[in-house]
Every structure is written in C-alpha cells, then in structure tokens.
Amino acid sequence: MMDFSDEYVIFCEKKKIQFPPQHQQCQPGIEAYMVPRPISEDPNYKGSNKLLNKVAIITGGDSGIGRAVAYAFAKEGTDIVIVFYNEFIDAEETKMRIEQIGRRCILIAGDLKSDEFNKYVVEKTIGVFGGIDILMNNAAVQYPQKSIENISNEQLELTFRTNIFPLFYMTKAALPYMKPGSSIINTASITAYKGFAELIDYSATKGAIVSFTRSLALSLVDRGIRVNAVAPGAVWTPLIPSSFSPEEVEFFGNKKPNDSPMERAGQPYELAPTYVYLASNDSSYVTGAILHVNGGAMVTT
C-alpha cells in the first residue's frame, strides 16, 4: 500500500489531470459528494505550536481551503470556530477531525450576508473561547456567465453581498476583541490579477478583497494587527463542481486562463501552510501582502 508521500509524488507528476465529470446544483457545494474528494490534510505535517492556544474564526471552514487551513491551525494548537452556510455533513466531519487532533471546535451555521449574523458569530466565539486571535475571511460564491449581458442585477448583488460585504461585517465585529499580534487573512484569487472571462462579477469581488486587504492593513498597523491575503489559483474545492458544467470540471486546472506551469489543479492542503505562516509570528514583518499560491502562474502584483 502506498503512503501519502507516494500518492503525492504520483499526483504531482501527472500532467493534464482529469476529474470525473460532475456537477452539483447548489453553491457553495458539498465536499462529501465530490469524486475524488479533495485532499484536505497532509498526515506528514507536524505542528510546532506556532499558534498554541490561539482562537481562529474561519468562514467557509467546513470544506475546501477553509477545512485544510482548519486542520493545519489545529495541528499548530488553535481552537477553531467554523462558520458555514448549510453544509452540515461537511462541517460535522471537519469538527470531528479537529477534535481528533486535540483542539476544540464549534460550528456556527448561518448567512454571512447578514451583519447581525456576523455579530452573532463573534459574540458566540467570545462566549465560548474568550477571545479572537485569527480571522480568516474565506467564504465565497461564483456564478459563471458567458457574457456580462447574462449577469442579472440579482446575481451581481448576490455575488458582492456574499464575497465582500461579510469581510467588512466580520472585521468590524471582531476588531474590538483582537489584540496586538492578531492576524486577519483574506482569501482573494488569481482572477483578481489575471481576470476570468466567465467570472466577471466574481473576479471584481476578488479585486475588491485585494484592495480591502491593503487598505485595512494600513489602517490597523498602529494597532499591531496584521492583514494579509492569499490568492489561490485553480484549487479542487466544492465551489468547482457547484459552479461549472461537468465538461468544464473534467479538465479543471488545465485550461486557460487557469492553467499553470504545473499543469494541474492544486489541492487544499497545499495552501494551508501559507495561512499558517500569515497567522503566526513567522510573518511578523508582513502586512498588506498578497501571497500567490497558483502552481507557478505569473501575475502582476
């Protein structure tokens, strides 16, 4: 039987990796229904107490990149608050694994488009854990359209209210409880830099997140709170089969504009150490930065 490292090498050596055609009707998608399942954890990753006894809120933490980061944070000693919409099967699985690692986890389901819900998440976090050290704004949706003419006013508003408004709401709610040394990490996207013809509204929100990150970093630097972002390339998460057609899913990560020199999609666990770096004192001299994890795609920062 191959161990994880053998499987990883074989996976990375493959070119033009194909996924079985598949589609899920509702966003942001269910990881439990994906084939193959995303790789959320590197079992060879050993924590070194970089985030010992910290408390992290992770929006969209039930699956995909959020889940992978939650596992890595837990291995570094963090207690986790997973905020999700309605993906209960994924959320429960994530919670169970975090507790197996030895850290505490609470699940909070609700709609991040609501300012009041964001306030509730923070109040619940303080009530259970007593503080907030890390805020990871990660939840998002995307609705591909062939032309801007196909983007309805309703879709435009939904995409912005889901992808950028909650960053303002959650940050405003959490800041009174964040101390010097705390970290805010936002998930941007390669689309903010390279664009994506069929994701105009989504790409616009990710561009907004880049500007939000840089401006907020300047605003909070005197308070000792660092603000950074990660801009992933093509990563195999539930958002992909719930966004694209089965035919597009089959060659996800191999087609323009998301292809990279590595010629494959990334796996969530491959991004997790980047978030650990930004959350920990390893990045104590880093704020307002956008780190690109995209398989080698060249972007203009």
C-alpha positions as CSV (number, residue, x, y, z in Angstrom):
1,M,0.0,0.0,0.0
2,M,1.3,3.5,-0.9
3,D,1.7,6.0,1.8
4,F,0.6,9.6,1.5
5,S,4.0,10.8,0.2
6,D,4.0,8.2,-2.6
7,E,0.5,9.3,-3.6
8,Y,1.5,12.9,-3.5
9,V,4.5,12.4,-5.8
10,I,2.4,10.5,-8.3
11,F,-0.3,13.2,-8.2
12,C,2.3,16.0,-8.8
13,E,4.0,14.2,-11.6
14,K,0.8,13.8,-13.6
15,K,0.0,16.3,-16.3
16,K,-3.4,17.2,-17.6
17,I,-5.1,15.5,-14.7
18,Q,-8.8,14.8,-15.4
19,F,-11.6,14.8,-12.9
20,P,-14.7,12.7,-13.4
21,P,-17.4,14.9,-15.0
22,Q,-19.7,16.0,-12.2
23,H,-22.0,18.9,-11.2
24,Q,-23.7,19.9,-8.0
25,Q,-26.9,22.1,-8.2
26,C,-26.4,24.3,-5.2
27,Q,-23.5,26.5,-4.1
28,P,-21.1,26.5,-2.3
29,G,-21.3,22.7,-2.8
30,I,-20.8,19.7,-0.7
31,E,-17.3,18.2,-0.4
32,A,-18.7,14.8,0.7
33,Y,-20.2,14.4,-2.8
34,M,-17.1,15.1,-4.8
35,V,-15.2,12.5,-6.8
36,P,-12.4,12.3,-5.9
37,R,-12.6,14.0,-2.6
38,P,-10.2,17.0,-2.2
39,I,-7.1,16.3,-0.2
40,S,-7.5,18.4,3.0
41,E,-4.7,17.1,5.1
42,D,-1.1,16.2,4.8
43,P,-0.6,13.5,7.5
44,N,3.1,14.2,7.5
45,Y,2.5,17.8,8.6
46,K,3.7,18.1,12.2
47,G,2.8,21.2,14.1
48,S,5.3,23.1,16.2
49,N,3.0,25.1,18.5
50,K,3.2,28.2,16.2
51,L,-0.4,29.0,17.1
52,L,-0.7,27.4,20.5
53,N,-3.9,28.3,22.4
54,K,-4.9,30.8,19.7
55,V,-8.6,31.1,18.6
56,A,-9.4,31.4,14.9
57,I,-12.7,32.2,13.1
58,I,-12.8,30.6,9.7
59,T,-15.6,31.5,7.4
60,G,-16.3,28.7,4.8
61,G,-14.3,26.5,7.1
62,D,-16.4,23.4,6.6
63,S,-14.7,22.3,3.4
64,G,-12.2,23.2,0.7
65,I,-9.4,25.6,1.6
66,G,-11.1,26.5,4.8
67,R,-11.1,22.9,6.0
68,A,-7.5,22.4,5.1
69,V,-6.4,25.5,7.0
70,A,-8.5,24.5,10.0
71,Y,-6.7,21.2,10.2
72,A,-3.3,22.9,9.9
73,F,-4.2,25.5,12.5
74,A,-5.4,22.8,14.9
75,K,-2.1,21.0,14.5
76,E,-0.4,24.2,15.5
77,G,-2.5,24.4,18.7
78,T,-5.5,26.6,17.6
79,D,-9.1,26.3,18.7
80,I,-11.4,26.8,15.8
81,V,-14.8,28.4,15.0
82,I,-16.2,27.0,11.7
83,V,-18.7,29.4,10.1
84,F,-20.7,27.8,7.2
85,Y,-23.9,28.2,5.3
86,N,-25.8,24.9,5.3
87,E,-23.2,22.2,4.5
88,F,-23.8,20.3,7.8
89,I,-22.3,17.0,6.6
90,D,-19.0,18.6,5.7
91,A,-19.0,20.8,8.8
92,E,-19.5,17.9,11.2
93,E,-16.7,15.9,9.5
94,T,-14.4,18.9,9.9
95,K,-15.3,19.3,13.5
96,M,-14.7,15.7,14.3
97,R,-11.2,15.7,12.7
98,I,-10.2,18.9,14.6
99,E,-11.3,17.3,17.9
100,Q,-9.3,14.1,16.9
101,I,-6.3,16.4,16.6
102,G,-6.9,17.5,20.1
103,R,-8.4,21.0,19.7
104,R,-11.8,22.4,20.4
105,C,-14.2,23.4,17.6
106,I,-17.6,24.9,17.4
107,L,-19.8,25.1,14.3
108,I,-22.0,28.1,13.5
109,A,-24.4,27.9,10.6
110,G,-25.9,31.0,9.0
111,D,-25.9,33.6,6.3
112,L,-22.8,35.8,6.3
113,K,-24.7,38.4,4.1
114,S,-26.4,39.4,7.4
115,D,-24.5,42.0,9.5
116,E,-26.4,40.6,12.6
117,F,-25.2,37.1,11.9
118,N,-21.6,38.2,11.8
119,K,-22.0,39.9,15.1
120,Y,-23.6,36.7,16.5
121,V,-20.6,34.7,15.3
122,V,-18.2,37.0,17.2
123,E,-20.4,37.0,20.3
124,K,-20.6,33.2,20.3
125,T,-16.8,33.0,19.8
126,I,-16.2,35.3,22.8
127,G,-18.7,33.4,24.9
128,V,-17.0,30.0,24.3
129,F,-13.3,30.8,23.8
130,G,-13.0,34.3,25.4
131,G,-11.0,35.9,22.5
132,I,-10.2,36.1,18.8
133,D,-6.6,35.9,17.5
134,I,-7.1,35.0,13.9
135,L,-9.8,35.9,11.5
136,M,-9.8,34.1,8.1
137,N,-12.4,35.6,5.7
138,N,-12.7,32.8,3.2
139,A,-16.4,32.1,2.2
140,A,-17.4,32.9,-1.4
141,V,-19.6,32.0,-4.4
142,Q,-19.2,32.2,-8.1
143,Y,-21.7,32.0,-10.9
144,P,-20.1,31.7,-14.4
145,Q,-21.8,33.5,-17.3
146,K,-20.8,33.6,-20.9
147,S,-21.2,37.4,-21.1
148,I,-21.7,40.4,-18.8
149,E,-25.1,40.7,-20.5
150,N,-26.1,37.5,-18.8
151,I,-25.2,38.7,-15.3
152,S,-28.5,39.8,-13.8
153,N,-28.7,42.6,-11.2
154,E,-29.8,39.9,-8.7
155,Q,-26.7,37.8,-9.4
156,L,-24.4,40.9,-9.2
157,E,-25.8,41.9,-5.8
158,L,-25.7,38.3,-4.5
159,T,-22.0,37.9,-5.5
160,F,-20.9,41.2,-3.9
161,R,-23.0,40.7,-0.8
162,T,-21.6,37.2,-0.3
163,N,-17.9,37.8,-1.3
164,I,-17.0,41.2,0.0
165,F,-19.7,42.6,2.4
166,P,-19.0,40.0,5.1
167,L,-15.4,41.0,5.2
168,F,-16.5,44.4,6.4
169,Y,-19.1,43.0,8.8
170,M,-16.9,40.3,10.4
171,T,-13.9,42.5,10.7
172,K,-15.9,45.3,12.3
173,A,-17.5,42.8,14.8
174,A,-14.2,41.1,15.6
175,L,-11.8,44.0,15.9
176,P,-12.8,45.1,19.5
177,Y,-11.6,41.7,20.7
178,M,-8.4,41.4,18.6
179,K,-5.1,42.4,20.3
180,P,-1.7,43.4,19.0
181,G,-0.2,40.3,17.3
182,S,-3.6,39.2,15.9
183,S,-3.9,38.4,12.2
184,I,-6.6,38.8,9.6
185,I,-6.2,36.7,6.5
186,N,-8.5,37.1,3.4
187,T,-8.9,34.7,0.6
188,A,-8.5,36.5,-2.7
189,S,-8.0,34.8,-6.1
190,I,-5.8,34.7,-9.2
191,T,-8.8,36.0,-11.0
192,A,-8.2,39.4,-9.3
193,Y,-4.9,39.6,-11.3
194,K,-5.4,37.6,-14.5
195,G,-9.2,38.0,-14.9
196,F,-11.6,35.3,-16.0
197,A,-13.9,35.9,-19.0
198,E,-16.8,34.0,-17.5
199,L,-16.4,35.2,-13.9
200,I,-16.6,39.0,-14.2
201,D,-18.5,39.7,-11.1
202,Y,-16.6,37.1,-9.0
203,S,-13.3,38.5,-10.2
204,A,-14.4,42.0,-9.4
205,T,-15.1,41.0,-5.8
206,K,-11.7,39.3,-5.5
207,G,-10.1,42.5,-6.8
208,A,-12.1,44.4,-4.1
209,I,-10.7,41.9,-1.5
210,V,-7.1,42.8,-2.6
211,S,-7.7,46.5,-2.1
212,F,-9.6,45.9,1.1
213,T,-6.7,43.9,2.4
214,R,-4.1,46.5,1.6
215,S,-6.1,49.4,2.9
216,L,-7.1,47.6,6.1
217,A,-3.5,46.7,6.7
218,L,-2.6,50.4,6.7
219,S,-5.5,51.2,8.9
220,L,-4.6,48.6,11.6
221,V,-0.8,48.7,11.5
222,D,-0.7,51.1,14.5
223,R,-2.8,48.6,16.5
224,G,-0.4,45.8,15.9
225,I,-2.9,43.8,13.8
226,R,-1.6,42.4,10.6
227,V,-3.8,42.0,7.5
228,N,-2.8,39.9,4.5
229,A,-4.4,37.7,1.8
230,V,-3.8,34.6,-0.2
231,A,-4.6,34.5,-3.9
232,P,-5.1,30.8,-4.9
233,G,-5.0,29.6,-8.4
234,A,-7.1,26.7,-9.6
235,V,-7.8,24.5,-6.5
236,W,-10.1,21.5,-6.3
237,T,-12.8,22.5,-3.9
238,P,-16.7,22.1,-3.8
239,L,-17.0,25.5,-5.5
240,I,-15.8,23.9,-8.7
241,P,-18.4,21.2,-9.3
242,S,-21.1,23.5,-8.0
243,S,-20.1,26.3,-10.4
244,F,-19.0,24.7,-13.7
245,S,-20.5,22.2,-16.1
246,P,-19.4,18.5,-16.0
247,E,-17.4,19.1,-19.1
248,E,-15.5,22.0,-17.6
249,V,-14.9,20.2,-14.4
250,E,-13.2,17.3,-16.2
251,F,-10.2,19.4,-17.2
252,F,-10.3,21.9,-14.4
253,G,-6.9,23.5,-13.8
254,N,-5.7,22.5,-17.3
255,K,-7.4,25.1,-19.4
256,K,-6.9,28.8,-19.9
257,P,-7.0,31.2,-18.1
258,N,-6.2,29.0,-15.0
259,D,-3.5,26.7,-16.4
260,S,-0.1,26.9,-14.7
261,P,3.3,25.6,-15.4
262,M,2.4,22.6,-13.1
263,E,-0.5,21.8,-15.5
264,R,-2.8,20.7,-12.7
265,A,-5.2,21.9,-10.1
266,G,-4.0,22.4,-6.6
267,Q,-5.3,20.5,-3.5
268,P,-6.5,22.4,-0.5
269,Y,-3.8,21.1,1.9
270,E,-1.1,22.6,-0.4
271,L,-2.4,26.1,0.6
272,A,-2.7,25.5,4.3
273,P,0.9,26.2,5.3
274,T,0.7,29.7,3.7
275,Y,-2.2,30.6,6.0
276,V,-0.2,29.2,9.0
277,Y,2.7,31.4,8.0
278,L,0.5,34.5,7.8
279,A,-1.3,33.7,11.1
280,S,1.9,33.1,13.1
281,N,4.9,35.2,14.2
282,D,6.9,33.8,11.3
283,S,5.3,36.7,9.3
284,S,5.7,39.4,12.0
285,Y,7.1,41.8,9.4
286,V,4.4,41.1,6.8
287,T,1.2,43.1,6.4
288,G,-0.7,44.3,3.4
289,A,0.8,41.4,1.4
290,I,-1.0,39.1,-1.1
291,L,0.7,35.7,-1.4
292,H,0.2,33.8,-4.6
293,V,-0.2,30.0,-4.5
294,N,-1.1,29.1,-8.0
295,G,1.2,26.4,-9.4
296,G,3.6,28.9,-11.0
297,A,1.2,31.2,-12.9
298,M,2.8,34.6,-13.4
299,V,0.8,37.5,-12.1
300,T,1.5,41.2,-11.8
301,T,1.1,42.2,-8.2
